[in-house]
Amino acid sequence: MKNRGWVLLLTVLCFSLVFTACTGVSEEQNAGGNSSNGGKLTYWYPWGGDSEKWDQWRMDEFTKEYPDIEFNATYVPPDGGISNGKLLAAISGGNPPDVVITNEYASAYALAAQGALMPIDDLLAATDFKEDEILDAYRDLMKVEGTTYLFPEDSNVNLLYYNVDLFKEAGLDPDQPPQTIEELDAAAEQLTKLNGDKIDRLGFIPWLDAGDESYMWGYIFGADYYDTASKQVKLDDPHLVEMYNWMNTYAQKYNPEKIKSFSSGFGGAFSPDHPFFSGKVAMTINGNWFSNALKQYAPNVNYKVAAIPAPDGGRKNSSNFGTNIFMIPKGAKNPEAAMKFILFGVKPEIMADNINQWRSLSIYKEQNDAIKWDKEGDEIYKIVREVASSPDSGHPALTAVAKEMSNELMLLRDSVIYNNHDPQPLLQAAQKKLQEEVDKKK
């Protein structure tokens, strides 16, 4: 679980930011400093491994095209310095990076809503960027009250991964994956193997992998979390009550402590010890990129993917987006160079290699020939595109209190599944608490 101390740090630093750093940016910095003739460009990125290697290649390609820009990149896990307060500290101290990319879109949106980021409409207007060329699904994420602060790189959707061989062993048809919550529960029960009090295999764990995300399941069940027009927190919602009660059926059926013990030895998505790779879990929810992890660490696992099962009244055949997002912090010394890097970095021919590895989504409406999945008729990518094109797919929790809300929902979920608490009064209390935070920030 992520550190809740971040919330206090965020509040303190944002207060300082609004009254000091944000008003102390020089005219030269706002105008881009020395960027028109190159200069230095500082970049923070959050990923290692193959993603870091690819990003380094992108940086190298950028410096070939812009040799007058001195590139300085720093690896800042886990999300570009957001959750640990490093980014806000740099902004408040008057020494932020020029451009940051993060995989925490909701937290990035919160920074924009709190005034910690630089508006980029004027920077975009000075380029040949055309907003109507990108997918409509990104529009709500890019703007806060009509002003553009964020720029998407690419996006992921979540899918149901299921083991074909285990389906057959359990008498299930792998060509008919579960589409509803009832079908998911029934399949999970058939796929589960118990040995007395010992769990040998679970068909499904709702809070495993992407199911552990604060907003994912509630979004599928139909919750909206927040109304941007009225600035109202919407947690006292029957969809969320239904979702947490559903999660709790797994906890009560198999004993939450036994599930916790069973899962204690699980490895991460890029580990040979991931339970889906070893057959300890027969179904899981994960992003499109998980197919590459399977290729690397479990090439012999026979699997398929499908849209996430949804209840009646939920968002069927859809997903929350996991969008990687660029931002230029308030006080950046070289914003023009930062914008050059952003637009260079999302060129279809630059992104193609990355998309061809992870099956992620381009931001552009028109697909580029360099992206192989459509040309090859890849079945997984076909489902990725179908889910992404659903009008019900989107970016939940676009609010200045996104991080605080995430923390509250994680604590609430654990209170339900480990202590068998009624979620409704907990949701009502969380809504009241968060609404007070929203009202303070208005």
N, C-alpha and C positions, 0 to 999 in steps of 0.2 A: 504494500500500500504506500502511496506517495506521501511525502512529508507534509503535514498540515501546517508546519511552521512557515511554509512558503506564503500562506495567506497573510500572516502578520507582517512579514517582510514586504510583501507586495503593497500592503496598505501604507506602511511607513515610507517606502521609497516613492510610491506614486504621489504621496502628499508633498514630499520633497521635490519631486520632478515637476509638479504643476507650478510650484511657487519659486523654483530656482532654476533648474536646468533648462526647462522649456522656455523660460523667458530670457535665458542668457545666451542664446544662439546668436552668433554674430551674423551681420549681413553677408559677409563673405561665405560663411558656411551655408546659409540659406540659398545663396546663389550658386553653390556648388564648389566654392573655393577654387582650387587650381585644376578642377576636373576637366575643363575644356581642353587642356593641353596634357592630359594624362594624369600624372600624379600618383599617389598611393591609393590603393583600394584594399580595405580590410574586410574579410569575409569570415563569418562563423557558420559552421555546419555541424550537424549532430550525429552523423553515422560513421561507422567503421566498416571493416571487412570489404566485401566486393563493392558495396555502394561507395565507400571512400575511394577505392581505386578508380571507379568510374568517374566520380566527381573530380578527382585529380586530373584525369584525362580531359574533362570539360574545362577545367581551369587552364590547362596547358594549351588547349585549342583557342581559348579566349585570348591568352597572351600572345599567341601567334597573330591573331587578327588585330590586337591592340597592343603592340609592343611598347608604346609609350606609357602604359599603365603598369605600375609596380604592384604586383599582386601579393597580398599577405593573407594566407588562409590559416584558420585555427579550428581544430576539432574541439567542439564544446558539447559533450553529451550531458544529459540524455536528449535534450530537445532544443539545443541552441542557446542554452543559458536562461531559459524562461523559468522552469520550476524551481531551480535553486537560487533564483534572484540575481544571478550573475549579470544578466543583460540589463535589468533595471538599475543595478548598481553602477554599471558602466555608463548608462544614459544619465543618471542622476549626477555622476561624477564628471560629466562633460567630456567623456572619452569613449563614446560608443563605437562599435564597428560600423562600417558603411552599409553593409548588407548582411542579413541573416536569413537562413532557411531553416524551417522547423517542420516537424511532422505533427505538431500540436496546433492544428488550425484554430480550435476554439480558444486556446490560450493566446494565440496571436491576435485573434479578433478582440479579445478582452483588452489587450495592450492598446490596440487602435482606439477602442471605445474610451479608454482612460487617458488618451492624449499622449501616449508614449512613443507613437510612431509619426513619421513624416507623411503628409498627404502627397500623393504622387500623380495627381491629375495633370499638373503643369509639366512634370517630367515626361509623362506619356504623350502629352500633346505635342511635344517637341520631337517626337519620333514618328515612324510610319505605322505604329500600332493601331489596329482597328478592333474595337471592342466586339463588334458584331461577328468577328471571325472565331471567337471562342464559344464554347458550349454555354448555354443559358444556365446550367446548374452551378456555375461558378460566380454568377453575378451577385448573389446575396452575400457571399463570403468576402468579396473584394471591397465592398463599400460599407461605411458606417454613416448613416443618415445622409446618403447621397454623395459622400466624398470617398474617393478611392485611396485605400491605405495598403492593401495587400494584393499580391500577385501570385496566382497559382502556378506551380511547376507541372505537376501531374497528380493523378489521383488513383486511389485504390477503392475497391468495394469488397464487402465481406460476403462469403459464400459458405454453404454447407458442404464440407468434405466428408465423404463416406467410403468405407472400405468395402469394395465389391465382393471380395472372397468371404468376408465375415457376413455380409448380407446373405449370400447364397447358403452359407453354413447354417444360418438362423432361419432359413426358409423364406427369406424376403426377396423380392424382385428388385435387383439393382437398377433396372430400367424404369422403375416406378418409385423414386425417392419420396420421402415424406414432404408434403406441401403444407400441411396444417400442423398446429401444435399438438393436436390429438394424435395425428399420424406419427409425429416425431416421438411422442411419449411411448406410443405402442411399439415402435421400432426399437427404441432405446431399451425397453423392458425385454424384448426378445433377444437383443444382442448382449445383454448383461449376463455375466457368469459369476455366480457366487459359490464359494466352497465353505459351507457352514457360515460362520461369522466373518469369513475372510472374503474380500473382493478380489477376484481374479481378473475381471474385465468389466468395465462399465460401458454401456451403449452410448451414453452421452453425459456430459457434465455441463450444465448451462453456463457456469462462470469460468470455464476454461478458455484459453486463447482470447479471441476477439470478444467472447462472451463476458470477459472480465472488464471490458470497457464500460465506463460509467453510463454512456448514453445509448449503446447499441440496442440492447433488448427492448428498452422502453420505447425507442423510436419504431422498432418493428411492431410493437404492440399498439402503436398509434399515438403515443404521447408527443406533445410539442415542446414541453419544458419551459419555453419563454416566448412571449409575444413582443416582437421588436417594435411594433407600432405603438402599443400602449405601455411598453416597458413594464410588463407584469410577469412575474414568475408564475409558472403553471405546473406545480408539482402535486397539488391536491387534485389528482386526476384518476378516474376509475381505471384508465389504461395502465397506469403505473401500479395501482393496487393489485390489479389482476396479474401483472407481470411478476411482481415480487412474491405474491402468493403461489404462482406457478413455480418459480424457482425453489420455493420452500418445499414443494412436494417432493423434489429430488432429495433435499436435505433430510426430510423426515422419513422418507422411504429407505434410504441407504445409510442414515446416520451421518451428520455432517463431520463429526470427528473421524469416523472411519474413512470418509471420502478424503478428508484432509491428510490422514495418514497414508492412504493409498496413493495420493498425488504428490507426496512429499519428495519422492525421488524422481519426479518428472524433469526432463530437460526442456530447454527452450526450443523455439521453432527451428533454430539452426544448430541442432544438437542431435546426435544419433539416439539420444534417450527420450526424445519427444514421444509421448504415449500413443499418438496416432501412428508413428513409425513402427513401434514395437507391438501394436495390436492390443494395447491395454485399454484404449478407448477407440470405439468403432466409428464414431461420428464426432466432428468438431466444427466450430465456426472459425474461419480465418480469412485473411485477405487473399486476393488473387496472387500475390507474391509467394504464398505458401507452396504453390505448385513448383517453384524453383527450389525451395528447401527440400521438397520431396525428391526432386530429381537428384539433388546432391547427396542427401543422407539416407534416402529410402527408395532407391530406384526400382526395387522389386515389389513395392506395395502397389497393388491393383486398386485404384481409386477412381471415383468420379466426383463431380461437383454439381450443385444445384442451388437455386435461390433459397434463401433462408425461409424456413417454414414460418407462417404467421397465423395468428388467431383471426376469427371473425371480427371485423371492425379494425383490424390492424393494417399494416402496409405490406401487402402481398407482392412477391416478386420484386422486392426493392432492397435497398441497403442505405445505411449512413455512409457518406463518403469519408475516406481517409485521405485528405488532400495535403500534400506538401506545399508549403506556402513561403514565398519570399516577403521580406519586409525591410524597410529602410528606417532605422531608429531616428528619433528626434535628435537633432544635433550632429547627424552624420556629416563628416567633413567633405565627402566626395560623392554626393548623391547622383550626379550625372553619370559618373563612372559606374556607380552601383546599378543604375537603370540600364546602362549598356550591358552589364553582365547578366542582369535578369533576362532581358530580351534575347540576348545571345544564347543564354542557357536553356531557353524553352523552344528554340528553333526545332522544327520537326526532325531535321537531319541530325541535330545534336542529341535530342531526346530518344531517337529511334533505337540506339543501342541499349539504352536503359530499359525502354519499354519492351524490347525484344527479349530481355532477360527476365523481367518481373511481371510481364503481362499487365502493366498499369495502363492508365488511360491518358491519352494526349488531351491537352486543354482545347485543341482546335476541332471545329466541326468537320472540316475536311481532312480525311485520313491521308497520311503521307505514304508513298510507295515504299519507303524505307522500313516501315513497320510491317513485319512479316506475318503476323498472326491472321489477319483477314485474308491475305493472299493464300495462305496455306490451309485455310478452313479449319483452324484450330477450334476444337469443341469447347475447351475451357474458355477461350477468349470470346467465343460466341455468346456464352452465358454471361461473362463479364460485361459485354457490350449491352446485352438485353437488360440486365439488372441496372446498369448505369443509365440507360435511356428511359427508365421508368420515371414518370412525373412524380412519383412518391419517394424517389431517392433524393437525398439532400444532406445538408449540413445542420444538424441540430445544435441547440444551445449557443446561438450567436448572441452573446451578452457580455457585459463588462464583468459579470461575476461567474464566468464559465468555470474557472478553476475552483472557486469556493463551492459551486454547485456540484462539481465532480467529486470533491472531497466528501461533501455531505451525503451524496448518493452512495458512495462506496461504504461509508460507515453505516448507513441505513441498511444496505443490502446485507452486510455482515451481521447486523443486529437481528435481521429477519431469519437468515439461514442458520445462524449458530445459536440464537437464543429464542427462536420461534416467536418473535414479536409480531404484532399486528402492524403492517406497514402504513395503514391510513393515518393514525395519529402522528407517526414519525414524519410522514410526508407533509402533513399540515404544519408541523413545527418547523420543518426545514424551509417550507415556502415562506412562512412568516419571517424567519431569520434572514433569508436571502433577499426578500422584498425590502426589508429595512436597509440592507447593504446597497441595493439598487437605488433606493430613494436618496441615500447619502451621496451617490455618485452623479445624480441628475444635475 
